[in-house]
Amino acid sequence: MADLMLAGPILRRVTTELVCVWLVTDKELLLRLTILQGDNELGRSDVAKIDEQRSQLGKKLFVYVLQAPPEIVDGAFPVDQLLSYRIDAIVDNNKASPINLKALKLTYGNNANPTFFIPTFLKRILHGSCRKPHGLVSGNEDNFDALSLGDAEIAAHHGDINNRPALLLLTGDQIYADDVTDPIFAMIRQKSVELLGFQELLPNAINPATIPMGGRKALADDNAGFSSEKAANHLFTFAEYAAMYVYVFGNAQNWLPEFASEHNANLRAALEEFHRTLPNVRRLLANIPTYMIFDDHDVTDDWNITGGWYDKVRDSALGHRVVSNALAAYWAFQGWGNEPYNFDYDMVRSIIDFLATDKPSANLCQQYGLTTWKHRGWGYSVPTNPPLFVIDSRTQRQPDGAFYPTQLLDRYALDWLRMEWNKIKVEKERDVARGVLKTLPEWPVFVATTPVMGFAPIEGLQQLGLWAIGAVEDTLVVRGIERLFRAQGVATGYLINTLDAEAWISNRDGFGNFMNCLLHRMEINQCIFLSGDVHYAFTAQATFASKGKNLKCWQLTSSSLSNAPNAHQLSTIDKIRLTGGDAGHNNQWAYNPNQRWKTEIKYISEPGAAESRITSQCNIGLVEFHEGKPVKHTLLRKGDPKVFVLNSE
């Protein structure tokens, strides 16, 4: 049975009430998940409900989220104990045939099965973002896929739950759909047709198989309305996105990139290094509860960066379809396992029905597009201590004009956040009443893909550029020309795309609305922001002051897992760090006098270290807590880790 596995198993949502394991096979199987403590069975998935836990998304593409509740009704899985899971294939006469995961090298030490634990309090968690297979092409021997360091961390502490990380957060850009190198793309094109069983056609009868290698950028720009600079091999079809996930999530059947003589040595070396550590990544994901959220590259670069971008792509038949394909693949390969009951039936049914035929009707195509684009359940929370809130800041934006920076969360997203916070508080009040907790958690963790409290020297340059172009556009002549062509703000929009200027602070009203929601409506006085996206890492302590109240927070940023900045970016960052604000604090304030807020941000360095407070080397973050308070942020990288001590008093 193991040879039928395409990806996984990946341990996904884990609570005391439910354990979920995700995997993909190339044949329909009847699978059962069993949770174990030693040899004792604590719970298992219901085989009779396999149709609710398995979706066929292609001729050779079966995706499962196996869900096992505790065996005892109204019971709970034990906390602070090492548990394991077994996956059985149910064969003739209802006989269970265990899949030998140890033989697949997915276990640690002498364990027969993958292991995990459910902590009463989080002590150590991993987080990282931005993982591109060829992101290591730089000639720098220190670059590698830092996600594999998570495997080394589990291997070193697999039997010690006090030091073993309890969960992994992948905070965006798990794939780079818009930036696929030739050897990977050649493999993806072949495997995608095998998975689906036919060649998907795109709107207007576009057959992607007829587009030559490296020839998709014009179509992406002119037909789809995309703005990625590296779209030569942009993924278009659902099956192409699916094949990319199958590869980067462990590559169970050892698919091989197709190298050609013209590929340079650095590219080959980078891809071979990424490929070499995929078994380590697969073992890590099998043994740690893993939560994910998308960012733009999971769909396309600059996804929803402005209102004009959204409108242009939405109104393009090709652009609309590609975004739907990306979101459908995200649901199947990332979103479903985060919180299985978070997705409405209509969207899931439309995805399955759309992929079941090579000639979907016009109405089915429209249903597929509407349900994927309009779904608002991508964010979620996890009732750990402290609790986790994973924010979707891509599909819930509030445009401020066609070409100006958007508010990253609209009013409905802020209301959702309030509801999730209240839901968690009610649950934690029950834990206090039962004596499980002494007090309500004081340091909630918010996963925001891009840093909420960003690195000011870099974001400040972006804001300066936006201010300058805005001043030019505000002149009488330019304003008149833009009004004549109904393109008010087009120059600003162009600069936003060029600078990738979509920081929270880029729209100060949106930033203030979000922070005031946390401080005043949710009455949070201290919190942690976990982020990635920016291709460098940093640790900052910040205060947001508004209407006589303060919100203290830690900004912990880990980026990237496998996408180092180029030499020019490194040089620019080095210059900024010496003169831009590392030596003291950075202050931001509201332009709008009605908001009256102010932030103060201090960037932290290693104790006694005079080096930069940003890290551009590939890394994965390790956050440590003591009695619910964050006390340390470590960047695991090749060589010595970089350690930041957090004073959370």
N, C-alpha and C positions, 0 to 999 in steps of 0.2 A: 504493500500500500504506500510505503514511503516514496517510491519512485513516481507516484502520481502527484506528489506535492509540488506546486509551483512556487509558493511563497509561504512563509510562516513555519511553525506557529509563532504568533506574536501575542504575548500576554497583554490584554487591554484593560478595560475598566475592572477594578477590583475594589469591592467594599465588603463589609461583614455580611451583606445580604446577597451578593452576586459576584461571581467571577466569570469573566469573559475571555475567550481565546479566539483570535482571528487566524484564518489560514485560507489558502487558495489551492484548489486541485484542478487537474485537467480532465477529470472524470467525475461523474456524480457518485458520491459515496454517502452511506448512512453512518454518520460519526456521532460519537458520544464523548463528552468531557466529564472526567471524574476528578474531584478534588480529594486529596489525600493528606493525612498527617501520619507519617510512618506508613504502616500497612492498613490503617483505618480509613475507610471511605466516609467522607464528611458530606458529600453532596455530588450530584451528577446532573447533567443536562437531560431534558426529556426528549427521547428519540421520537416520540409521537409528534413533537412540535418542530421537527427538523425543517419543515417548509418555512417556518418563521425565522429560522436561523441559517438558512442557506438560500442564496440567490444565483440562478444561472444567468450569466451575463455574456455568454458566448458559447460556441460549440465545445470548446475546451477551456472554459473559464467558469469555475464554480467557487463562489466566495462564501465563506462561513463566518459567522460570529456565534460560536458555541457559548451557551449561557447556563451556568450551573448555580442554582440556589442551594442553601443548606438543606440537608436531608430532613432535618427535624423542622416541622411546621412552626413558623414564628421563631425559629432558632437563628443562630448567627455563627459564622465562621470564627474560630478563635483568633485573638489578636496576640501580637508579640510572640508568635510561634512559627517555626519554619514549616511551611506547607509545600505541597507539590501537586502536579496535575498529570493525568494520563489521558491520552486520546485513543479511543478504541474505534475500529471500523467494525460495524455490525454486518456480518456476512450470513451465509446460508444457515437457515434454522435458528436465526437470532443469536448466533455465536459471536462473542466479542473477540476480535483479533487486535491486540494492542499494537500501535505503531511504535517501533523501537526508536525513540528519540535519542537515546544514548548512543546508538549505532550511528545516528546522524550527527553526532558530536555537538548536541545541543544541551548538554548537561555539564555540571561542574563537579570536580572531584569524583567520588564514587557514587554519586547520586544516579539512580536509575531513571529519574524523570526531572524535567525542569522544576525549579523551586522558586518560592517567593514568600513574602510575609506581609501581614496587615498590621501596621504599627498603630498603637494607641496615640502616640505623638510622632510626628515626623522628626527625624534626626538628621538624615542626609538624603538629598535629592539631586538628580542630575538634570541639566538643561542645556540645550544647544539648538542651533539653527543653521540654515544656509549650507546645503550639502550638494555640491555639483561634482559629478565624476571627473571632469577634466579641470576642476577648479584649482588643481595643484600645479598647473603648467606655469612655472616661473623660473625654473632652474634652481630653486631653493630646496636643498635636500632635507630641510627641516619640515617641509610641508607633507601632510598625509591626512587621511581621514580620521579626525579626532574622535568620531563616534566609536571607533574601535577601542579607545581608552576606557570607555564605559565598561566594555567587556573585561579589560584588565582589572578594573576596580572591583567588579563583582567576583572575578576569579580569586582575587586576593582576600576577599572577606565573605565568601559564599556561605559559610557556616556560622557567621558572626553577625546577628541581626543588629547589634549595637553600632557596627561600623559599615555594614552593607547598605548601599543606597536603596531607599524604599520605592522610588518611582523615577521615571524618566519623562521629561517634558520636551517634545520636539516642537519648537515655537515658530516654525514657518520655513518655507522654501525647502521642503523635503525633496522636491525635484525641481529641476530647471526646465520647464516645458518649452521655453522660448529660446534656450541656448543649449542645443544638443550637438555634440561634435560628430563628425562623419562616421567614425568606427561604431559608436553607440547607435547612431541613427540607422545605419545599414542593418544592424541587428534588430532594432525596434521595428522597422518596416516589415521585415520578414516574419518576426514572431507575432506581430499584431494580427496579421491575417490568419495565422494558425490558431490564435486564441479565439477569434470571433467566428471563424469558419467562412468568412466572405470578406471582400474588400468594401469597406464603407464608402459610400458616395457622400459628398458634401453638397450643400445647396447649389442650385444651378447646374446639377449633374457634374460637378467637379470631381474628377477621379484623382485622389492624391498620389496614386501609384504612377501616374503619368508625369508627375513633376520631377525633374531630375534632382539628384543629390545637390544640396546647397542652393536650390532654386525657389525657395518658398518665401523669401523676404518680400518681394514685390506683391505677392498675393496677400501676405499678412498686412502690409502697409496699405495697399490701395483697395483691396476688397474687404478685408476684415476690420480695418480701422485701427489696427494695433500700432504701438509706438516703440516696440523693442528694437534696439540697435543690432541685436544678434539673432535675428529670426530666420537665418538661412535654412535651418532644419526644424522650424517650429513644429511642435506636435499639433496635429489638427483633429484626428479622430479619437473616439473614446478608446479604441483598442490600442492606439499608440500611447496614450496616457497610461493605460493599464499595464502595457508591457514595460514601460519605464518604471512603474512601481514594483512590478515583479522583480526587475533587475536590482534596483537599489535597496530593496527590503530583504536582501539576503541571497537572491539568485540561486534558489534551491536546486535547479537542474543544470547549473553551471553554463548558462548561456555565455557565449564568447563574443566580444566586440570584433568587428571585421576590419582588420588593419590592411592597409595598402602601402605600397612602396613609397608613395608620395607623402605619407604622414611623417611629421618630423619626430626626432628622437625624444624631445621633451614631452610631446603629447603622448607618445607610446609609453614612456616611463610613468607619467602621471596616471594614465588609465590602468596600467598594470599594477601600480601601487594600490589604487582604489579597489581593483578587482581582487587583489591578494587578501585584503582584510574583510571582504564581504562575509566569509564564514564566521568571523569574530562578531560582526554586527548582527548576524542572524542569531547567534547564540545569546548575545546580550538581550535582544528583543524578545526572545523566548522566555527569559528569566526575570523580567522586571516589568511591573505594570507601566504601560506606555500610553501617554496621552499626546494628542497632536492637534495642531490648528494650522490652517493655510495662511500663506502670505501671497504676494503677487506672483512670484515665479511658479507656484503650484498651478497657476492658470496662464498668466502671461505678464511680462514686465509692465509696470505702471497700471495694473488692473484698478480701474475706478479712481484714478489719481485726481481727476477733475470731473465736474458735471458734464463738460463737453466731451470728454473721453467716453464716459458712460453712454451718452446719447448716441455718439457716432457708432460705437460698437453694437449697441442694442438695435440700431436701425439698419445694421448690415446683416444680411442673411448669413453670410459666412462667419462674421465675428460673433453673432449671437449663438450660432451652432457650436463653435469651438469652445466658447465659455461654458455652454451647457454640457458639452462632453467633458470638460475639465472638472466641473462641479459634480457630475455623475461619478467620475472616477474618484474624486476626493471622497464622496460619500462611501463608495465601496471599499476603498483602500485605507482611508484615514478616519473619516467621520463616524461611520457606523459603530466602530468599536469604542469610541469615546463615551457614548451614552446611547445604548441600542434603541431605547424607546423615545428618542428625541426627534424622530423623523416621521413626517406624516405619510399616511398610506398612499395618497394620490401621487406624491413625488416618486416614491419607491416603485409603485406599480408602473408609472410612466417610463421610468428608466428600464425596467425589465422588459416591458412590451416594445419599447423602441428598439432595443438591441436584439430582439427575437427575430427580426426580419430584415432583409436587405432592401426592402421596398416599403418603408413605413408610409402610411397615408399622411396627407397634409394635416389632418386634424391631430393625428398622433404626434407628428413633428411639433405642432404648436403646443400641445399639452406638455411634451418633453421640455420645450424651451421655457414655457411659463412656470412650471413647477420648480424647475432647477433655479431659475433666475430669481423667483420671488420667495423662495424658502428662507425663513428667518431663524431657523433653529440650529445654526452652526455653532454658536457659543454654548458653553455648559459649565457646570460647577462639579466639584468633587468634595465629598464631606470628610476630608482628612482634618487633622489638627496640626497646624492651622489649615483652614479650608482653602481650596484653589478655585479661582474664577478665571476661566479661559475666554477671552473676549474676541469676538469677530469684529474687527475694525475695517473690514474690506467691503462687505455687502450692505452695511447699515450706515453708510455715510450720508451726511447732509450737505449737498452742494450749495456753495455760495456763489452763484453765477457759473457760467459755462467754463471759464478759464482761470478761476481763482482757487486757492487751496480750500479743500473741503473740511468740514467738521468730521472727524473720524468716527463719531457716534452721533446718531440723530436722537431725537427725544424718546423714540420708542425703544431704542437700544439702552438708553439710560434707565428707562422704566423696567426693562428686562433685568438689568443689573440689580436694581433695587429689589425686585421680586426674588431673584436668586439669593441675594444676601439675607432677605427675611426668611426664606425657606431654610437656609442653613442655620440661622439663629434659632428658629423654632426647634430644629433637630438637635442642636447643641444644648438647648434648654432642657430637653428630655434627658440628655446625657448627664447634665449637672444634677437633675433630680434623681437619677439612678446612681449617682456617685461615681460615674465613669470619669467625669471632669469636675474640677473644683470651680472653675470660672469659664466664661465664654472666651473663645480664642481672641487674642488681642492683636495679632499680626496677620491678617488675611493676606493671601498671595494673589495678585492679579497678573495673569499672563497677557501682556500686550505685545504684539509682534514687533512693533518698532518702539524704541525707548520713550517712555512718557517724559522722563527727565533726561533729555538728550545731552550729547557732548557739545557744549555751547560753542567752542571755537569753530567747529565745522558747521553746526546749524546756524550760527551767527552769520557766517559768510553767505549761506543760502538766503537768510532773511535780508541781508544787505543787498544781495542781487535782486530779490523780489521788490524791495523798496525802491531801488534805482530804476528798474524797468517800469514800476508803477508810476514813478514821478514823470518819466518820459511819456507814458501813455496818458498822463493827466494834462499834458500840454494841449492847447487848443487845436493845433494842426493835427496831431496824431489822433486825438479824440474824435475829431471830425471825420478823418479818413476811416477809422474803425467803425464809426457809426454808419457811414455811407455804405460800407460793405457788410454791415450787421455782424461785426466781428469784435465787439468790445472785449478787450482783455486778451486778445489772441497772442500778443507778444508775451504777456505774463504766463499764459498757458504753455507756450513753447519753452520758456525758461524753466517752469516747474518740471516739465518732462525731462529737459536736459540735465537739470541738477538733481533730479529725483527728490524734489522738495515736498515731502509729505510727512514731515515730523508733526507731532501733536501740536507743537508751538507755532507751526506755520499758520494755523488758524487760531488766533488767540481766543476768539469767542468760543470755539469748540473746546479748546483746552480748558478754559475757565469753567464751561458748563460741566465737563467731565469731573474736574477736581472738586467743584462745588457740590456736585452730586454725592461724591464720596464723603466730603467733610460735613455738609449740612443736612442732606436728605438721608444719607445712610449712617450718619453720625460716627464715622470712622476717624479715629485720631492718629492712627499709625498703620502702615501697610508696607508691603513689598511689591515692587514691580519687577517681573522677570521678562526679559526681552532679548531680541536678537537683531536680525535684518541688516545691520549697518556694516558688517564685515570687519569689525574690530570689537574689542571687548573692553568694558570699564566698569568700575564700581563707584557709585556716588551716593552721598547722603544729602537729602533735600528736605526743605520745609515749604509748604504752601500755606500762605496766610490770607485769610479772607473773613471780613466782618467780625473781627475780634477773636477768631479761632484759628488754630494751627493744625495742619496735617503733616506729621513727620513720616518720611518714607525712605526706603532704600531702593535705589535703581541698580539692579544686578543684570548686566548685559553680557551674554556669551555669543560671539559670532566671530568667525564662522567655523563650522565643523570641517568644511572642505571647500574653501573658496577664498584664498588669500588675496588681498589687494595687489595690484600691480606695482611696479617700482615707482611710477610717478605718484600713485596714491600714497605709498609709504613715505616718500619724500615730503609730500605735502602735509601729511599728518605729523611727521616729525617736526616740521617747521612750526606748525600751529601749536603743538604741545608746549613748545618752549616759550611762546609769547602770548598765547591766547587766553589764559585763565587758570592754568593748573596751580599756580602759586597761591591762590586764594579762593574766593567764592565767585560764583556767577549769579547775577540777579536778573530776573525777568519780571515784568509787571503788565497789567492790563492797559491797553490803549483806550479802551472804552471806560470812561470814568464811572459808569453805572455798575461795573463789575467789581472794581476795587479789590484786586488780588495782587499778590506778589509772591515770587518764589526765590529761594536762596539755595544754590546747589554747590556742594563741595565735592571735588573729585578725589578719591582716596587712592593712596599708593601703598605699596608693601611697607611694613614697619621698617624704618631705617633705610629705605631704598630711595635713591635720588633719580631713578629711571622714570620713564614715561608712565603716565597713569592710564594709558590705553595700550592694549595688546593687539597686534595685528597678526600674530602667528595663529595658525589653526588651533582651536581649543574647544573644550567642553567644560561647562561650569558645574561645580559641586557646591551646593549650599548646605550649610550645617546650622541646626537649630539646637537651642538648649531651653527646655521648658517653654517651648512655643515661640521663643525669640530667636531671630537670626543672629548668629555670632561669627560666621566665617563664610567667605566666598572665595573658593579656590578655582583657578583656571588650570585644568589639566592640559598639558601640552607636551610635545616632545622635549625631553630634558626635564629640568626641575619645574615643579608647578609654581604658579604665581599665586600667593596667598594674601587675601585682604581680610584684616580683622575688623569686625563690625561691632561698634559700641552701640548697643540698642537700648541703653538705659533711658 
